[in-house]
């Protein structure tokens, strides 16, 4: 099977591409900076190209003759021309329209849990607008996925908190400590995508993807601290302190939280039991917990050698 992936150079894309290659599929990855992703070139049957998404029929020519198009393009924070509207909406709709125009049989699209045009954060509003417009396109065999936070080796969640726990001098002030998440393992997300490709039952549907258990952010950071043997004291901040701190931290490049991130976390990122059971049944998922996976890649990890690097990076 020939599969074209847009935005496939990140955490989710790398895991998905590796699995697809191991299954014998031919992969084309469309990215804006192919020179930065040499790790994908080591995989057989992977081709990396750089195109102008909005050039005259350029995207159509790239995906024509392909069996599946997968859109993973997304950003957590805007930067320059890469706004939420541009990446989450304009690019996503361009991909969907091109997929329909050339008659590609299948489109899979990554959204986000709680994505809604009326959400408090622009991240979730832009994701929601794009998802709704794509699902409304007549004659397009599309399935969208809306995950909670995704974890796995090299993730930007548990690894990021581990790095921050090392940097902090004994006390870790935590914004949105009571916000709840249902972390889902990257392998289960990959299974959801792959298992839906040839399943007509999934056409025209959005699937919320959650792990088997939900936790507060404080509980997740405490869990991270135990894995790396950190004695840092977690200091939960209430909304009175969390919001201004998020606003302040958002002014710095590489900030661990911004005001828009804070607004996204104002709604718990969890699934109802009924929804999760239906998703697991239709997508054939057997969910793995953080307790069964995270210690394998985080527990005992030596972050001490990276301490100076992360301190310097946090000051940029």
C-alpha positions as CSV (number, residue, x, y, z in Angstrom):
1,X,0.0,0.0,0.0
2,X,1.2,3.5,-0.8
3,X,0.7,6.0,2.0
4,X,1.5,9.7,2.0
5,X,2.0,11.4,5.4
6,X,1.9,15.1,6.1
7,X,3.5,16.3,9.3
8,X,5.1,12.9,9.8
9,X,8.4,14.0,11.2
10,X,7.5,14.4,14.8
11,X,6.9,12.0,17.7
12,X,3.6,10.4,16.4
13,X,4.7,10.4,12.8
14,X,8.0,8.7,13.5
15,X,6.3,5.8,15.4
16,X,3.6,5.5,12.8
17,X,6.0,5.5,9.9
18,X,8.3,2.9,11.5
19,X,5.3,0.6,12.0
20,X,4.0,1.1,8.5
21,X,7.4,0.4,7.0
22,X,7.7,-2.8,9.0
23,X,4.4,-3.8,7.6
24,X,5.8,-3.5,4.1
25,X,4.1,-0.2,3.0
26,X,5.7,2.4,0.8
27,X,5.7,5.8,2.5
28,X,6.1,9.4,1.3
29,X,6.6,12.1,3.9
30,X,5.8,15.7,3.0
31,X,7.7,18.1,5.2
32,X,8.8,21.7,5.0
33,X,12.4,20.9,6.2
34,X,13.5,17.5,4.9
35,X,17.1,18.1,5.8
36,X,16.2,18.1,9.6
37,X,14.8,14.6,9.5
38,X,17.6,12.3,8.5
39,X,16.4,9.6,11.0
40,X,13.5,8.8,8.6
41,X,15.9,8.4,5.7
42,X,17.4,5.3,7.4
43,X,14.0,3.5,7.0
44,X,13.5,1.6,3.8
45,X,10.7,2.5,1.4
46,X,10.5,6.0,2.8
47,X,10.7,9.1,0.5
48,X,10.9,12.6,1.9
49,X,9.8,15.6,-0.1
50,X,9.4,19.4,0.4
51,X,6.6,21.1,-1.4
52,X,4.6,24.4,-1.4
53,X,1.2,23.3,-0.1
54,X,-0.6,26.1,-1.8
55,X,1.2,25.9,-5.1
56,X,-0.8,25.3,-8.2
57,X,-1.8,21.6,-8.1
58,X,1.5,20.7,-6.5
59,X,-0.1,18.8,-3.6
60,X,-2.4,17.0,-5.9
61,X,0.5,15.7,-8.0
62,X,2.2,14.4,-4.8
63,X,-0.7,12.4,-3.5
64,X,-2.1,11.2,-6.8
65,X,-1.9,7.4,-7.2
66,X,-1.6,7.0,-3.4
67,X,-3.9,4.8,-1.5
68,X,-4.0,6.7,1.8
69,X,-3.3,10.3,3.0
70,X,-2.6,10.9,6.7
71,X,-2.5,14.4,8.1
72,X,-0.6,14.8,11.3
73,X,0.4,18.4,10.9
74,X,0.0,20.4,14.1
75,X,1.6,22.9,16.5
76,X,1.3,23.5,20.2
77,X,2.2,27.1,20.0
78,X,2.2,29.5,17.0
79,X,5.5,30.9,15.6
80,X,5.8,33.5,12.9
81,X,3.7,32.4,9.9
82,X,2.9,29.1,11.5
83,X,-0.3,30.2,13.2
84,X,-3.0,27.9,14.5
85,X,-5.3,29.0,11.7
86,X,-2.7,28.4,9.0
87,X,-1.5,25.0,10.2
88,X,-4.6,23.5,11.8
89,X,-7.2,24.9,9.4
90,X,-5.8,26.1,6.1
91,X,-3.3,23.3,5.6
92,X,-5.7,20.7,6.8
93,X,-8.5,21.8,4.5
94,X,-6.1,22.0,1.6
95,X,-5.0,18.4,2.2
96,X,-8.7,17.2,2.5
97,X,-9.7,19.0,-0.7
98,X,-6.7,17.7,-2.7
99,X,-7.4,14.2,-1.4
100,X,-10.9,14.4,-2.7
101,X,-9.9,16.0,-6.0
102,X,-7.5,13.2,-7.0
103,X,-9.8,10.5,-5.8
104,X,-7.5,9.1,-3.1
105,X,-9.5,6.4,-1.4
106,X,-8.7,7.2,2.2
107,X,-7.9,10.2,4.5
108,X,-6.9,10.0,8.2
109,X,-6.7,13.2,10.1
110,X,-5.2,14.0,13.6
111,X,-7.3,16.4,15.7
112,X,-7.3,16.8,19.5
113,X,-9.5,15.8,22.5
114,X,-11.9,18.7,23.4
115,X,-11.4,20.3,20.0
116,X,-14.4,22.6,19.4
117,X,-15.1,25.8,17.7
118,X,-16.4,27.3,20.9
119,X,-13.5,26.1,23.1
120,X,-11.6,28.6,25.3
121,X,-8.2,28.2,23.6
122,X,-7.4,29.0,20.0
123,X,-5.5,25.7,19.8
124,X,-8.7,23.8,20.4
125,X,-10.9,26.1,18.4
126,X,-8.7,25.8,15.3
127,X,-8.5,22.0,15.7
128,X,-12.3,21.9,16.1
129,X,-13.1,24.1,13.1
130,X,-10.8,22.0,10.9
131,X,-12.2,18.6,12.1
132,X,-15.8,19.7,11.6
133,X,-15.2,21.1,8.1
134,X,-13.3,18.0,7.0
135,X,-15.9,15.6,8.3
136,X,-18.5,17.6,6.4
137,X,-16.9,17.1,3.0
138,X,-19.2,15.0,0.9
139,X,-17.7,11.9,-0.7
140,X,-14.5,11.9,1.3
141,X,-13.7,8.6,3.2
142,X,-12.2,10.3,6.2
143,X,-11.7,9.4,9.8
144,X,-10.5,11.8,12.5
145,X,-8.7,11.1,15.8
146,X,-8.8,13.2,18.9
147,X,-6.3,12.0,21.5
148,X,-5.6,13.0,25.0
149,X,-1.9,13.5,25.8
150,X,0.2,10.9,24.1
151,X,3.1,9.1,25.8
152,X,5.9,6.8,24.8
153,X,9.7,6.8,24.4
154,X,10.9,10.2,23.3
155,X,7.6,11.9,24.1
156,X,7.4,15.6,25.0
157,X,5.3,15.0,28.1
158,X,6.9,12.7,30.7
159,X,10.4,13.5,29.3
160,X,9.7,17.2,29.4
161,X,8.5,17.1,33.0
162,X,11.6,15.0,33.9
163,X,13.8,17.6,32.5
164,X,12.0,20.4,34.4
165,X,12.2,18.5,37.7
166,X,15.9,18.4,37.3
167,X,16.2,22.1,36.5
168,X,14.0,23.2,39.5
169,X,15.9,24.0,42.7
170,X,13.9,21.7,45.1
171,X,10.5,23.2,44.5
172,X,8.4,22.7,41.4
173,X,5.5,25.3,41.0
174,X,2.8,23.5,39.0
175,X,0.1,25.4,37.1
176,X,-3.2,23.7,36.4
177,X,-2.3,20.9,38.9
178,X,-5.9,19.7,39.1
179,X,-6.4,19.4,35.3
180,X,-7.1,15.8,34.4
181,X,-5.7,13.7,31.6
182,X,-6.1,10.2,30.3
183,X,-2.7,9.6,28.7
184,X,-2.7,7.2,25.8
185,X,0.3,5.1,24.6
186,X,1.7,6.0,21.2
187,X,1.5,2.3,20.2
188,X,-2.2,2.4,20.8
189,X,-2.6,5.6,18.7
190,X,-0.6,3.9,15.9
191,X,-2.9,0.9,16.1
192,X,-6.0,3.2,15.9
193,X,-4.7,4.7,12.7
194,X,-3.7,1.5,11.1
195,X,-6.8,-0.5,12.1
196,X,-9.1,2.1,10.7
197,X,-7.6,2.2,7.2
198,X,-9.5,-0.7,5.7
199,X,-12.5,-0.4,8.0
200,X,-15.6,1.2,6.4
201,X,-17.3,1.3,9.8
202,X,-14.9,4.1,10.7
203,X,-15.7,6.4,7.7
204,X,-17.0,9.8,8.6
205,X,-16.3,9.4,12.3
206,X,-14.2,11.1,14.9
207,X,-12.7,8.9,17.6
208,X,-11.7,10.3,21.0
209,X,-8.5,8.4,22.1
210,X,-7.8,8.0,25.8
211,X,-5.8,5.7,27.9
212,X,-7.3,3.2,30.5
213,X,-7.0,5.6,33.5
214,X,-7.2,9.3,34.2
215,X,-5.0,11.3,36.5
216,X,-4.6,14.9,37.6
217,X,-1.6,16.7,36.3
218,X,-0.1,16.7,39.8
219,X,-0.4,12.9,40.0
220,X,1.4,12.6,36.6
221,X,4.2,14.9,37.7
222,X,4.6,13.0,41.0
223,X,4.7,9.8,39.0
224,X,7.4,11.3,36.8
225,X,9.4,12.4,39.8
226,X,9.3,8.8,41.2
227,X,10.7,7.4,38.0
228,X,13.8,9.6,38.0
229,X,14.2,9.5,41.8
230,X,13.6,13.2,42.1
231,X,13.0,14.7,45.6
232,X,11.6,17.9,44.2
233,X,8.6,19.1,46.1
234,X,5.5,19.7,43.8
235,X,3.8,22.9,44.7
236,X,0.3,23.1,43.1
237,X,-0.8,26.6,42.1
238,X,-4.5,27.6,42.1
239,X,-6.1,29.4,39.2
240,X,-5.3,32.8,40.8
241,X,-1.6,32.1,40.4
242,X,-1.7,29.7,37.4
243,X,-3.1,32.1,34.8
244,X,-0.6,35.0,35.3
245,X,2.3,32.6,35.6
246,X,1.3,30.9,32.3
247,X,1.0,34.4,30.7
248,X,4.5,35.3,31.9
249,X,6.1,32.0,30.9
250,X,4.5,32.3,27.5
251,X,6.7,35.3,26.7
252,X,9.8,33.1,26.7
253,X,10.9,30.9,23.8
254,X,10.5,27.2,24.5
255,X,8.2,27.9,27.5
256,X,6.7,24.8,29.1
257,X,3.3,26.5,29.2
258,X,1.6,29.5,27.6
259,X,-1.7,31.2,28.3
260,X,-3.3,29.3,25.4
261,X,-2.0,26.0,26.9
262,X,-3.5,27.1,30.2
263,X,-6.9,27.7,28.5
264,X,-6.7,24.3,26.8
265,X,-6.2,22.6,30.2
266,X,-9.3,24.3,31.7
267,X,-11.3,21.3,30.3
268,X,-10.3,17.8,31.5
269,X,-8.7,15.8,28.7
270,X,-10.6,12.5,29.4
271,X,-13.1,10.2,27.8
272,X,-16.4,8.8,29.1
273,X,-16.3,5.1,29.8
274,X,-19.0,4.4,27.1
275,X,-17.2,6.4,24.5
276,X,-13.9,4.6,25.3
277,X,-15.4,1.2,25.2
278,X,-17.0,1.9,21.8
279,X,-13.7,3.2,20.4
280,X,-11.8,0.2,21.7
281,X,-14.3,-2.1,20.1
282,X,-14.5,-0.5,16.7
283,X,-10.7,0.1,16.4
284,X,-9.6,-3.2,18.0
285,X,-7.6,-1.5,20.8
286,X,-6.1,-3.1,23.9
287,X,-4.9,-0.1,25.9
288,X,-1.7,0.0,27.8
289,X,-1.2,2.0,31.0
290,X,1.5,4.5,31.9
291,X,2.6,2.2,34.8
292,X,3.3,-0.6,32.3
293,X,5.2,1.5,29.8
294,X,6.8,4.7,31.2
295,X,9.2,3.0,33.7
296,X,10.7,1.1,30.8
297,X,12.0,4.3,29.1
298,X,12.1,6.9,31.9
299,X,12.9,4.8,35.0
300,X,16.6,4.9,35.9
301,X,17.3,7.3,33.0
302,X,20.3,9.5,33.6
303,X,19.3,13.1,33.0
304,X,22.2,14.5,35.0
305,X,24.4,14.8,31.9
306,X,21.8,16.9,30.2
307,X,21.2,19.3,33.1
308,X,23.3,22.1,31.8
309,X,21.8,21.8,28.3
310,X,18.3,22.1,29.6
311,X,19.2,25.0,31.9
312,X,20.7,26.9,28.9
313,X,17.7,26.1,26.7
314,X,15.2,27.3,29.3
315,X,17.0,30.7,29.4
316,X,16.8,31.3,25.7
